[in-house]
Structures are given as structure tokens and as C-alpha cells.
Amino acid sequence: MIRSLAHFCPSAKIYVLCMDAQTKNILERLDLPFVNCIRLAEVENEDLLRVKAERGVAEYCWTLSSCFTWYVMQNYPEIEFLTYVDADMLFYSDVQPLFDEIGNASIAIIEHRFTPRLQHREVNGRFCVEWVSFRRDEQGLACLLCWREQCIEWCYYRLEDGKMGDQKYLDEWPDRYSRCHILQHPGAGIAPWNYEQYEFFSSPDGTILVQGAALIFYHFHQFQLLGNGKYDRLSAFYTSHCAEPAAVYEVYERALDNCLAAVRSVEPGFKAGFKTVGSVKSRRLIQRYVPMWAKELARKFLRY
């Protein structure tokens, strides 16, 4: 994600929250001039440390989405416009059309755009915390501060009292903030939960088009790196209805191959985050066959 963003937005300065020492060490040794590595300990304050023990790994990461964004905005006063992006994405073309669309808005968010058969999932959040922008103005800072406080107060992997993780808080933003913009570009925010409703086309120059517009970024939800050197793209929950856009995934897999080669040039034998084939197959079966009510029940007793 970092390399692709830097390629298609050369002026970007990227701030990375390093969740462990190995991440920071590898990124610094890769010597990427556009990256600023920030240790988790620098961001964790008394409020975060107080709730950390109460939340699972995923829940705490979601809590940090708003907290890290607030930290960067507070500690780097030269920043006028800041965007949080998820790590499991790849950029495919120039991001300037998104900034042109945002214009002078104080806040920018993007909808999940669920395919019709998954529309019921919007109860968990209309918007996706994959691209969330804030301007250093009254509404931008007020929205970011409120989101941070809400996530510290409550950020769990369950739907409860109109809340779900860090994302359902965004539902109220368009009504609450007059300068909140909802991104409309058809090439932004493509993901497993919406790709089956779109037509993809690869142009002769290699550009991937979505509904006739250039694909800007894709969110690789569920994608797994396997210990045998291969990749597992998606569960049959998605692909049994519509095959994944192969050209999109092929570009991502080539980018990962190159990225892993670079990482292993400074950290030989790197295998962090790789899963066994068996564990991924088991999880895929659960994703496909276990009913949602059972998953929700399990989440009340298990932390991920």
C-alpha cells in the first residue's frame, strides 16, 4: 500500500503507526524517504492504556484508527489535510481525482457500497474506515476529536446500541457536519463486498477500469499470505456468487512479491503474518457455512 500510494501521489508524506519493533526496524532499514515511522508507545496515553486490556487485537487496532490520526494532526502542525487509509489496500492510479472531488470539504468518507445481496450488512456501518480525511479547520478537527473520544469510550467487534467497532460512528457525520463529503468516484473503495456489481476492463496501457473510470484503490479484505509461498484471495462466501476481478488481484500479488523481496533483503527469512494452509481453509469454511448469529455469539466470548 505504501509504495503504491507514494507512486501515484508523489508529494504525499506517509505516517505509519508501527505496532511492534520489527515493523519499525524493517521500514527504517528500507529507507523510504516519504515514510515517517511512529512507535506505538508514542501514541499510547493513559486513556488508551486503560482500555487496551479490555479489547481484542482487532478492537484495539480499530480504537487506534482515530487516536493515531488525532496524534499525527496534533504533533505535526504543518499538516493541513490528513487522510487515514487502511494497510490492506493497493493504489492503481492517480489519487488526484479524489482530492479534486473533495475540494475544500472539511471531512471526506466513503460508503461500503454493498452489493444488493449484502445490503443487510449496512446495519454495521454505512461507511468504511478505509479512507477518512480531515482538514485542519473547525469542523475537521471537531469531528476527529469526537471520533477519537467515542472510540476510546467504546470500540468492540459487535453491534450494540447503534455502535459497531470504529465505523458506525461515521453514519451520523453527513447530517452532523455540513462540510462532510461522501466520495463518489467509481474507482475508489472497490472491495469484496461490492465488486460483483461492477464491470472491470483492462485497457491496452494496463490501466484497470471500473465502470469506465480508472480503478484508484482496492481493499483486500480477507486476503491471506500462506506459509507455502502462495496467496489465498477470498472465501467462497464471495467467489461462489461472482469470481474476484482476477486482473486486480494479479497486480496486487506481483506487488506483494516485490515487497516481500525488498523486506527479505533487509530481514532474511521474514515470515511475520503468514498463515498455514490448514488454518486458512478452516477459517474459510467458517466464513462460508457458520451462520451470522453464531459468529456474533462467539464474538461475545472470544477476542480476535
C-alpha positions as CSV (number, residue, x, y, z in Angstrom):
1,M,0.0,0.0,0.0
2,I,2.7,2.5,1.0
3,R,4.8,2.0,-2.2
4,S,1.7,2.2,-4.5
5,L,0.4,5.4,-2.7
6,A,3.8,7.0,-3.0
7,H,4.0,6.1,-6.7
8,F,0.6,7.6,-7.5
9,C,0.8,10.5,-5.0
10,P,4.5,11.5,-5.1
11,S,4.0,14.6,-2.8
12,A,2.4,12.5,0.0
13,K,4.1,12.2,3.3
14,I,3.1,8.9,4.9
15,Y,2.9,8.4,8.7
16,V,3.0,4.8,9.8
17,L,1.9,3.5,13.2
18,C,4.3,0.7,13.9
19,M,2.6,-1.8,16.1
20,D,5.8,-3.6,17.0
21,A,9.6,-3.0,17.0
22,Q,10.1,-5.3,14.0
23,T,7.8,-3.2,11.8
24,K,9.6,0.0,12.6
25,N,13.0,-1.6,12.2
26,I,12.3,-3.0,8.8
27,L,10.6,0.2,7.5
28,E,13.6,2.3,8.6
29,R,16.1,-0.1,7.0
30,L,14.1,0.0,3.7
31,D,14.9,3.8,3.8
32,L,11.7,5.1,2.3
33,P,12.1,8.9,2.3
34,F,8.4,9.6,2.3
35,V,7.7,7.5,5.4
36,N,7.7,8.6,9.0
37,C,7.7,5.7,11.4
38,I,6.0,6.3,14.8
39,R,6.2,3.8,17.7
40,L,3.0,2.6,19.3
41,A,4.4,3.7,22.7
42,E,4.5,7.3,21.4
43,V,0.7,7.3,20.7
44,E,-0.4,5.3,23.7
45,N,-1.5,7.6,26.5
46,E,-3.3,6.9,29.8
47,D,-6.7,6.7,28.2
48,L,-5.5,4.1,25.6
49,L,-3.6,2.0,28.1
50,R,-6.7,2.0,30.3
51,V,-8.8,0.3,27.6
52,K,-6.2,-1.8,26.0
53,A,-6.6,-4.8,28.3
54,E,-10.3,-4.8,27.7
55,R,-10.2,-5.2,23.9
56,G,-9.1,-7.8,21.5
57,V,-6.3,-7.2,19.0
58,A,-8.7,-6.1,16.2
59,E,-10.7,-4.0,18.5
60,Y,-7.6,-2.2,19.8
61,C,-6.4,-1.6,16.3
62,W,-9.8,-0.1,15.4
63,T,-9.5,2.1,18.5
64,L,-6.2,3.4,17.3
65,S,-7.5,4.5,13.8
66,S,-8.9,7.7,15.2
67,C,-6.4,8.0,18.0
68,F,-3.4,7.8,15.7
69,T,-5.0,10.2,13.2
70,W,-5.5,12.7,16.1
71,Y,-2.0,12.2,17.3
72,V,-0.5,13.0,13.9
73,M,-2.7,16.0,13.5
74,Q,-1.7,17.3,16.9
75,N,2.1,16.6,16.6
76,Y,2.6,17.8,13.1
77,P,1.0,21.3,12.9
78,E,2.2,21.8,9.3
79,I,-0.3,19.3,8.1
80,E,-3.4,21.0,6.7
81,F,-5.1,17.9,5.3
82,L,-4.7,14.4,6.6
83,T,-6.2,11.1,5.4
84,Y,-6.3,7.8,7.3
85,V,-6.0,4.8,5.0
86,D,-6.1,1.0,5.8
87,A,-2.9,-1.0,5.2
88,D,-4.6,-3.8,3.2
89,M,-5.1,-1.8,0.1
90,L,-3.3,-1.1,-3.2
91,F,-3.5,2.1,-5.3
92,Y,-3.8,1.6,-9.0
93,S,-3.9,5.1,-10.5
94,D,-3.5,8.8,-9.7
95,V,-5.4,9.8,-6.5
96,Q,-5.7,13.4,-7.6
97,P,-9.3,12.8,-8.8
98,L,-10.3,12.1,-5.2
99,F,-8.7,15.3,-3.9
100,D,-10.3,17.2,-6.7
101,E,-13.7,15.8,-5.7
102,I,-13.1,16.5,-2.0
103,G,-12.3,20.1,-2.9
104,N,-12.5,22.3,0.2
105,A,-14.5,19.9,2.3
106,S,-13.5,19.5,5.9
107,I,-14.2,15.8,6.1
108,A,-14.3,13.0,3.4
109,I,-15.6,9.5,3.9
110,I,-16.6,6.6,1.6
111,E,-19.5,4.2,1.6
112,H,-19.2,0.5,1.6
113,R,-21.4,0.4,-1.5
114,F,-22.6,-3.1,-0.6
115,T,-23.8,-5.3,-3.5
116,P,-27.5,-5.9,-3.2
117,R,-27.2,-9.3,-1.7
118,L,-25.1,-7.9,1.1
119,Q,-27.1,-4.7,1.7
120,H,-28.3,-6.0,5.0
121,R,-24.7,-5.5,6.3
122,E,-25.2,-1.8,6.2
123,V,-26.6,-2.1,9.7
124,N,-23.0,-2.5,10.8
125,G,-22.0,0.8,9.2
126,R,-22.9,2.7,6.0
127,F,-19.3,3.9,5.7
128,C,-16.0,2.1,5.6
129,V,-13.0,3.2,7.6
130,E,-10.6,2.7,4.7
131,W,-10.3,6.3,3.6
132,V,-11.2,9.0,6.1
133,S,-9.9,12.6,5.6
134,F,-9.8,15.6,7.9
135,R,-8.9,19.2,7.2
136,R,-7.3,21.4,9.9
137,D,-10.3,23.6,10.3
138,E,-13.1,23.9,12.8
139,Q,-15.3,21.0,11.5
140,G,-12.5,18.7,10.6
141,L,-10.8,18.9,14.0
142,A,-14.1,18.8,15.9
143,C,-15.2,15.6,14.0
144,L,-11.8,13.9,14.5
145,L,-11.7,14.7,18.2
146,C,-15.3,13.5,18.7
147,W,-14.5,10.2,16.8
148,R,-11.4,9.7,19.0
149,E,-13.3,10.2,22.2
150,Q,-16.1,7.8,21.0
151,C,-13.6,5.1,20.1
152,I,-11.8,5.3,23.4
153,E,-15.2,5.1,25.2
154,W,-16.5,2.1,23.1
155,C,-14.9,0.1,20.3
156,Y,-15.9,-3.5,20.1
157,Y,-16.4,-6.2,17.5
158,R,-20.2,-6.3,17.9
159,L,-23.3,-4.4,17.0
160,E,-24.6,-2.8,20.2
161,D,-26.8,0.3,20.8
162,G,-26.2,1.7,17.4
163,K,-22.4,1.1,17.6
164,M,-20.1,-1.2,15.8
165,G,-16.3,-1.0,16.1
166,D,-14.9,2.3,14.9
167,Q,-17.0,2.5,11.8
168,K,-20.7,3.0,12.7
169,Y,-19.9,6.3,14.3
170,L,-19.4,7.7,10.8
171,D,-23.1,7.2,10.0
172,E,-24.0,10.4,11.6
173,W,-21.3,12.6,10.1
174,P,-23.1,13.7,6.9
175,D,-26.0,15.1,8.9
176,R,-23.9,16.4,11.8
177,Y,-21.2,18.1,9.7
178,S,-22.2,20.4,6.8
179,R,-18.7,20.2,5.3
180,C,-18.6,16.4,5.2
181,H,-18.1,15.0,1.7
182,I,-19.1,11.4,0.6
183,L,-16.7,10.2,-2.1
184,Q,-18.5,9.3,-5.4
185,H,-15.7,8.2,-7.7
186,P,-16.5,4.7,-9.0
187,G,-12.8,3.7,-8.9
188,A,-12.5,4.3,-5.1
189,G,-13.3,1.8,-2.4
190,I,-13.7,-1.3,-4.6
191,A,-13.7,-4.4,-2.3
192,P,-15.0,-7.9,-1.9
193,W,-18.4,-6.7,-0.5
194,N,-19.1,-4.7,-3.7
195,Y,-17.1,-5.9,-6.7
196,E,-19.7,-8.2,-8.1
197,Q,-21.9,-5.2,-9.1
198,Y,-19.2,-3.7,-11.3
199,E,-17.6,-4.3,-14.7
200,F,-13.9,-4.4,-14.9
201,F,-11.8,-3.8,-18.1
202,S,-8.0,-3.8,-18.6
203,S,-7.1,-1.1,-21.2
204,P,-4.1,-1.7,-23.6
205,D,-1.9,0.5,-21.5
206,G,-2.5,-1.7,-18.4
207,T,-5.0,0.7,-16.7
208,I,-7.8,-1.2,-14.9
209,L,-11.1,0.5,-15.4
210,V,-14.2,0.2,-13.2
211,Q,-17.5,1.3,-14.9
212,G,-15.3,3.1,-17.4
213,A,-13.3,5.0,-14.8
214,A,-9.8,4.3,-13.6
215,L,-9.5,2.0,-10.6
216,I,-7.9,4.1,-7.9
217,F,-7.8,1.7,-4.9
218,Y,-9.0,-1.7,-3.9
219,H,-9.4,-3.0,-0.4
220,F,-8.1,-6.6,0.0
221,H,-10.3,-7.8,2.8
222,Q,-9.7,-11.5,3.7
223,F,-6.5,-11.7,1.6
224,Q,-4.0,-14.1,3.3
225,L,-0.3,-14.8,2.8
226,L,0.4,-18.5,3.1
227,G,3.4,-20.2,4.6
228,N,3.9,-22.2,1.3
229,G,4.7,-19.0,-0.6
230,K,1.2,-18.7,-2.2
231,Y,-1.7,-16.5,-1.6
232,D,-5.3,-17.1,-0.7
233,R,-7.5,-14.4,-2.1
234,L,-11.0,-14.8,-0.8
235,S,-13.5,-17.2,0.7
236,A,-16.3,-18.9,-1.3
237,F,-18.7,-16.6,0.5
238,Y,-17.8,-14.0,-2.1
239,T,-16.4,-16.0,-5.0
240,S,-19.3,-18.6,-5.3
241,H,-21.5,-15.7,-6.3
242,C,-19.1,-13.9,-8.5
243,A,-15.4,-14.6,-9.2
244,E,-13.0,-12.0,-7.9
245,P,-11.6,-9.5,-10.5
246,A,-8.5,-11.5,-11.4
247,A,-6.6,-8.7,-13.0
248,V,-6.9,-6.6,-9.8
249,Y,-5.6,-9.4,-7.7
250,E,-2.8,-10.3,-10.1
251,V,-1.4,-6.8,-9.8
252,Y,-1.6,-7.0,-6.0
253,E,0.2,-10.3,-5.9
254,R,3.0,-9.1,-8.1
255,A,3.3,-6.0,-5.8
256,L,3.5,-8.3,-2.8
257,D,6.1,-10.4,-4.4
258,N,8.3,-7.4,-4.9
259,C,7.6,-6.0,-1.5
260,L,8.5,-9.3,0.2
261,A,11.7,-9.5,-1.8
262,A,12.6,-6.0,-0.6
263,V,11.8,-6.8,3.1
264,R,13.8,-10.0,2.9
265,S,16.8,-8.1,1.6
266,V,17.0,-6.5,5.0
267,E,15.3,-9.2,7.1
268,P,16.2,-12.6,5.6
269,G,13.6,-15.3,6.3
270,F,10.8,-12.8,7.1
271,K,7.6,-14.7,7.7
272,A,5.5,-12.5,10.0
273,G,1.8,-12.7,9.4
274,F,2.0,-15.8,7.2
275,K,-0.7,-18.4,7.8
276,T,-0.7,-22.2,7.4
277,V,-2.9,-23.5,4.6
278,G,-4.9,-25.6,7.1
279,S,-5.7,-22.6,9.3
280,V,-6.9,-20.5,6.3
281,K,-9.0,-23.4,4.9
282,S,-10.7,-23.8,8.3
283,R,-11.4,-20.1,8.6
284,R,-12.8,-20.0,5.1
285,L,-15.2,-22.8,5.9
286,I,-16.4,-20.9,9.0
287,Q,-16.8,-17.8,6.9
288,R,-19.0,-19.6,4.4
289,Y,-21.1,-22.0,6.5
290,V,-21.4,-20.7,10.1
291,P,-24.5,-18.5,10.4
292,M,-24.0,-14.9,11.3
293,W,-25.9,-15.3,14.6
294,A,-23.4,-17.9,15.7
295,K,-20.4,-15.7,14.8
296,E,-21.9,-12.8,16.7
297,L,-22.4,-15.1,19.7
298,A,-18.8,-16.3,19.6
299,R,-17.5,-12.7,19.4
300,K,-19.1,-12.1,22.8
301,F,-16.8,-14.7,24.4
302,L,-13.7,-14.6,22.1
303,R,-11.3,-11.9,21.3
304,Y,-9.5,-11.7,17.9
